[in-house]
């Protein structure tokens, strides 16, 4: 288990004075809250003012004495990690601000002989979509394609009714209406499906669920097709393009794209629980070999480099790309999707994505305006409970809106 907490401050006379001053400030704020939340006309509590002032109080705690607030959070996170078994598949968590690690912890096993640590490589599942989308945007930047290209330009195997109507931007925003390839796989299938197989399955389907660009419907098919478009536009393999244009420039030295038979550095194997609650190996399935929708493996160490590069616009201006691409999610007002990110358009704006497969459960949160990032990887299927608990702990410390953003995961099912 690896832990990188902030140092707990010692109570020197100077710190004791600051603590005393903070207690006085809290007392005065308490009186102010009480007075301002009572209406002079109705004597009823003004809940709006109460919420605003509580938010102010939490903000003052983090800004006027952040070490104390962070120390409290670290203690609560440590206590939670101590409740998790160390001899079972586990989780790896990192919380960062301005690119600096505020808290990092790992517990559990990567395989029967190895413990998880910050260099363990997890299958990202749908978090991979960020990398696929970035590859498309880099090709657009290099004038190899445009987001308004009909996908039939690159995928002539598709029927004209699909290929001529669906644009690349529709695939990037889950607004294409292209059928789910998972529903087209024969029940008797035992060999793993590749991105090329997804294209072959869809080449026999001349309809979409709805008119492209009119609705949101989460689609793994779309990102498998994007992987093939990347290969054809770049004249490289998908894995080769991701390595050359993302992993190498960002020094993500041990990240990789899954290819059967190829070694993966510090690989975390996937597990699941059976109906009796026993832990069983569950690393691969029929759909585990597709690349564009879920084939990237990375670690806490490397993923931190990825997020920092996005925050610093090292590959391109992600914020501008999301703004011009974002597609509204009709069932959830003020929420959007674009280029591998759910966008919760609140204050502050929160970017979120999850990744779930037969042996892994991953969550990623970015708060660009405040420069926070939170990511949690697990090598156990359907293991969302630990991250939801972590989110509640963070919200208890004043980080609002996280649960709302994480709830967008339901749209991926």
C-alpha positions in Angstrom: 0.0 0.0 0.0 1.3 3.4 -0.9 0.3 6.6 0.9 1.4 10.2 0.0 -0.5 12.4 2.5 0.2 16.0 3.3 2.2 16.4 6.5 0.0 16.9 9.6 0.9 20.3 11.1 2.4 20.4 14.6 0.7 22.7 17.0 3.4 25.3 17.5 2.4 28.5 19.4 1.9 30.2 16.1 -0.4 27.4 14.8 -2.2 27.4 18.2 -2.9 31.1 17.7 -4.1 30.5 14.2 -6.4 27.7 15.5 -7.8 30.1 18.2 -8.4 32.8 15.6 -10.2 30.2 13.4 -12.4 29.3 16.4 -13.3 33.0 16.9 -14.0 33.3 13.2 -16.3 30.3 13.3 -18.1 31.6 16.3 -18.7 35.0 14.6 -19.8 33.4 11.4 -22.2 31.2 13.4 -23.9 34.2 14.8 -23.9 35.8 11.4 -25.5 32.7 9.9 -28.2 32.6 12.6 -29.1 36.3 12.2 -29.1 36.3 8.4 -31.1 33.1 8.0 -34.0 34.4 10.2 -36.4 36.6 8.3 -37.2 39.8 10.2 -40.8 39.6 8.9 -41.6 35.9 9.2 -39.1 34.5 11.6 -38.7 31.6 9.3 -35.3 30.1 8.3 -34.1 31.3 4.9 -32.7 28.0 3.5 -31.1 29.7 0.5 -29.0 32.0 2.6 -28.2 29.1 4.9 -26.8 27.0 2.0 -24.8 30.0 0.7 -23.3 30.7 4.1 -22.4 27.1 4.8 -20.6 27.0 1.5 -18.8 30.1 2.5 -17.8 28.6 5.8 -16.4 25.5 4.1 -14.6 27.7 1.6 -13.0 29.7 4.4 -11.9 26.5 6.1 -10.1 25.4 3.0 -8.6 28.8 2.1 -7.7 30.3 5.5 -6.5 27.1 7.1 -6.1 24.4 4.3 -3.6 22.3 6.2 -6.1 21.5 9.0 -9.0 20.8 6.5 -6.7 18.6 4.4 -5.4 16.8 7.4 -9.0 16.0 8.5 -9.8 14.7 5.0 -6.6 12.5 5.0 -7.5 11.0 8.3 -11.0 10.1 7.1 -9.7 8.6 3.8 -7.1 6.6 5.7 -9.8 5.3 8.1 -11.8 4.2 5.1 -8.9 2.5 3.4 -8.3 0.6 6.6 -11.7 -1.0 6.2 -10.9 -2.5 2.8 -9.4 -6.0 2.5 -5.7 -6.1 1.5 -5.8 -9.7 0.2 -8.6 -9.2 -2.4 -8.8 -7.2 -5.7 -8.8 -3.6 -4.6 -8.6 0.1 -5.6 -6.0 2.7 -6.4 -7.0 6.4 -5.6 -5.3 9.7 -6.4 -6.5 13.2 -5.5 -4.6 16.1 -7.0 -4.7 19.9 -7.2 -2.7 21.9 -9.6 -1.0 18.7 -10.7 0.3 18.0 -7.1 -0.7 14.8 -5.3 -2.7 15.7 -2.2 -3.6 12.1 -1.4 -2.8 8.7 -2.9 -3.5 5.3 -1.7 -3.7 1.7 -3.0 -4.9 -1.4 -1.4 -5.6 -5.0 -2.6 -3.9 -7.3 -5.0 -3.0 -7.0 -8.7 -2.7 -10.8 -8.9 -2.2 -13.6 -6.3 1.5 -12.7 -5.9 1.5 -8.9 -6.3 0.0 -6.0 -4.4 -1.5 -3.0 -6.1 0.6 0.2 -6.2 0.6 3.5 -8.1 2.4 1.8 -11.1 -0.2 -1.0 -11.5 -1.7 -0.9 -15.0 -5.5 -1.2 -15.0 -7.7 -1.8 -18.0 -9.4 1.6 -18.4 -12.6 0.2 -20.2 -14.6 3.2 -21.3 -12.1 5.7 -19.9 -10.3 4.7 -23.1 -12.7 6.9 -25.0 -10.8 10.0 -23.9 -7.7 8.7 -25.8 -9.6 7.7 -28.9 -11.3 11.1 -29.0 -8.0 12.9 -28.6 -6.5 10.9 -31.5 -9.4 12.0 -33.7 -8.9 15.6 -32.6 -5.2 15.4 -33.3 -5.9 14.1 -36.8 -8.3 17.0 -37.3 -5.6 19.4 -36.1 -3.2 17.9 -38.7 -5.9 18.4 -41.4 -6.1 14.6 -42.0 -9.9 14.6 -41.5 -12.7 16.9 -40.4 -15.3 16.3 -37.7 -18.0 16.9 -40.3 -16.8 14.1 -42.5 -19.5 11.5 -43.2 -18.1 8.3 -41.7 -18.7 6.6 -45.1 -15.7 8.5 -46.4 -13.5 6.4 -44.2 -15.7 3.3 -43.8 -17.2 2.5 -47.2 -18.2 -0.9 -46.0 -21.2 0.7 -44.2 -24.5 1.0 -46.0 -25.0 4.4 -47.5 -28.0 5.1 -45.3 -25.6 5.0 -42.3 -22.3 6.1 -43.8 -23.6 9.2 -45.6 -25.7 10.4 -42.7 -23.5 9.8 -39.6 -20.7 12.3 -39.2 -17.5 11.8 -37.1 -18.8 14.4 -34.6 -21.8 12.2 -34.0 -19.6 9.3 -33.0 -17.6 11.6 -30.6 -20.8 12.7 -28.9 -22.8 9.4 -28.8 -25.4 11.0 -31.0 -25.0 8.8 -34.1 -27.8 6.3 -33.4 -25.5 3.5 -34.7 -26.6 0.1 -33.4 -24.9 -1.5 -30.4 -22.5 -4.1 -31.6 -22.9 -6.1 -28.4 -26.5 -6.9 -29.4 -25.3 -8.2 -32.8 -22.8 -10.7 -31.4 -24.1 -14.3 -31.8 -24.8 -16.1 -28.5 -22.4 -18.9 -29.7 -19.5 -16.5 -30.1 -16.4 -17.7 -28.2 -13.5 -15.8 -30.0 -12.9 -12.2 -29.0 -14.4 -9.5 -31.1 -12.0 -6.9 -32.7 -12.8 -3.4 -33.9 -12.8 -4.8 -37.5 -15.4 -7.3 -36.5 -17.6 -4.5 -35.2 -17.4 -2.8 -38.6 -18.3 -6.1 -40.3 -21.3 -6.6 -38.0 -22.5 -3.0 -38.6 -21.9 -3.3 -42.4 -25.0 -5.5 -42.5 -27.2 -2.9 -40.7 -28.7 -0.2 -42.8 -30.7 1.6 -40.1 -29.9 3.7 -37.0 -31.8 4.0 -33.7 -32.8 7.6 -34.6 -31.8 10.3 -37.1 -28.1 11.1 -36.4 -27.5 14.2 -34.4 -30.9 14.3 -32.8 -30.5 12.3 -29.6 -28.0 11.0 -27.1 -27.5 7.3 -26.8 -24.3 5.9 -25.3 -22.5 3.8 -28.0 -19.5 1.6 -27.8 -19.9 0.9 -31.4 -19.2 4.5 -32.3 -15.8 4.4 -30.6 -14.8 1.1 -32.3 -15.6 2.8 -35.6 -13.5 5.8 -34.6 -10.5 3.4 -33.9 -10.7 2.2 -37.5 -11.0 5.8 -38.8 -7.9 6.7 -36.9 -6.0 3.8 -38.5 -7.1 4.7 -42.0 -6.5 8.4 -41.7 -3.1 8.0 -40.1 -1.9 4.9 -41.9 -0.9 3.5 -38.5 -2.4 0.9 -36.2 -4.6 2.4 -33.5 -2.1 1.2 -30.8 0.8 2.7 -32.8 -0.9 6.1 -33.2 -1.9 6.3 -29.5 1.7 5.4 -28.5 3.4 7.8 -30.9 1.1 10.8 -30.5 0.0 10.5 -26.9 1.9 8.1 -24.7 5.4 9.0 -25.9 5.0 12.8 -25.9 3.5 12.8 -22.5 6.1 10.3 -21.1 3.3 7.8 -20.2 6.1 5.3 -20.3 4.2 2.2 -19.2 0.7 2.8 -20.7 -0.3 0.6 -23.5 -3.2 -0.6 -25.7 -4.3 -4.2 -25.2 -3.2 -6.6 -27.8 -3.6 -10.3 -27.2 -0.3 -12.0 -26.3 1.6 -8.7 -25.7 3.0 -8.2 -22.2 1.6 -5.4 -20.0 3.9 -3.8 -17.4 2.8 -4.3 -13.8 -0.6 -5.6 -15.0 -3.5 -5.7 -12.6 -5.6 -8.7 -13.5 -9.4 -8.4 -13.5 -11.7 -10.2 -11.0 -15.4 -10.4 -10.3 -17.7 -11.9 -7.6 -19.8 -15.0 -8.4 -23.4 -15.5 -7.3 -22.1 -16.8 -3.9 -19.9 -13.8 -3.3 -16.6 -15.6 -4.0 -13.9 -13.7 -5.9 -13.1 -15.3 -9.3 -10.8 -14.4 -12.2 -12.6 -12.3 -14.8 -10.0 -10.5 -16.8 -11.2 -11.2 -20.3 -14.5 -11.5 -22.2 -15.7 -11.8 -25.8 -15.7 -8.0 -26.0 -12.4 -7.3 -24.2 -10.2 -7.1 -27.4 -11.9 -4.1 -29.0 -9.6 -1.1 -28.7 -11.4 2.2 -29.4 -14.0 1.8 -26.8 -12.0 0.2 -24.0 -8.5 -1.1 -24.8 -6.1 1.3 -22.9 -4.2 0.2 -19.9 -2.7 2.8 -17.6 -1.7 3.5 -14.0 -2.1 6.3 -11.4 1.3 7.5 -12.2 0.7 7.7 -16.0 -2.9 8.9 -15.8 -1.7 11.8 -13.7 0.5 12.8 -16.6 -2.4 12.6 -19.0 -4.7 14.8 -16.9 -2.0 17.4 -16.4 -1.3 17.5 -20.1 -5.1 18.1 -20.7 -5.1 20.9 -18.1 -2.1 22.6 -19.6 -3.3 22.2 -23.3 -0.1 20.4 -24.2 -1.7 18.4 -27.0 -4.5 20.8 -27.9 -7.0 23.1 -26.1 -9.4 20.5 -24.7 -11.8 23.1 -23.2 -12.3 24.7 -26.6 -12.8 21.3 -28.2 -15.4 20.3 -25.7 -17.2 23.7 -26.1 -17.6 23.3 -29.9 -18.5 19.6 -29.7 -20.6 19.2 -26.6 -24.0 17.5 -27.2 -26.9 17.9 -24.8 -28.1 14.9 -22.8 -31.8 15.4 -23.1 -32.8 13.5 -20.0 -30.6 15.5 -17.7 -30.7 19.3 -18.1 -27.4 21.2 -18.2 -25.4 18.0 -18.9 -23.5 17.3 -22.1 -21.2 14.8 -23.7 -18.1 15.4 -25.9 -14.9 13.6 -26.8 -14.8 11.1 -24.0 -16.2 13.3 -21.2 -19.5 13.8 -19.5 -19.8 17.5 -18.8 -21.8 18.6 -15.7 -22.4 22.2 -16.5 -22.8 23.5 -13.0 -20.6 25.8 -11.0 -17.9 24.7 -11.0 -18.1 22.7 -14.3 -17.2 19.0 -13.6 -15.9 16.6 -16.2 -16.5 12.9 -15.5 -16.2 9.5 -17.0 -16.4 5.9 -15.8 -15.2 2.7 -17.2 -16.7 -0.7 -16.3 -16.0 -4.1 -17.8 -16.0 -7.8 -16.7 -13.1 -7.2 -14.3 -12.6 -3.5 -13.8 -14.4 -0.4 -12.4 -12.9 3.0 -12.9 -13.9 6.6 -12.2 -12.4 9.9 -13.3 -13.4 13.4 -12.2 -11.9 16.7 -13.3 -12.8 20.1 -12.0 -10.9 22.4 -14.5 -11.8 25.7 -13.0 -10.5 24.7 -9.6 -7.8 22.4 -11.1 -8.8 19.4 -9.1 -8.6 15.8 -10.3 -9.8 12.7 -8.7 -9.4 9.2 -10.2 -10.0 5.8 -8.8 -9.2 2.5 -10.5 -10.4 -1.0 -9.3 -9.6 -4.5 -10.7 -12.9 -5.8 -9.5 -16.1 -5.7 -11.6 -19.1 -3.8 -10.3 -17.0 -2.3 -7.5 -18.5 1.2 -7.4 -19.3 1.3 -3.7 -15.8 2.4 -2.5 -15.7 5.3 -4.9 -19.2 6.4 -3.9 -18.0 6.4 -0.3 -14.9 8.5 -1.3 -17.2 11.0 -3.1 -19.3 11.4 0.1 -16.2 12.1 2.1 -15.1 14.7 -0.3 -18.6 16.3 -0.4 -18.6 16.4 3.4 -15.5 18.5 3.1 -17.2 21.0 0.8 -16.6 19.7 -2.7 -20.1 20.0 -4.0 -21.7 18.5 -7.1 -19.6 15.3 -7.3 -22.5 12.9 -6.8 -24.5 14.6 -9.5 -21.7 14.2 -12.0 -21.0 10.6 -11.0 -24.7 9.8 -11.4 -24.2 10.3 -15.2 -22.6 6.9 -15.2 -26.2 5.5 -15.4 -26.3 6.8 -19.0 -23.6 4.3 -20.0 -25.7 1.2 -19.3 
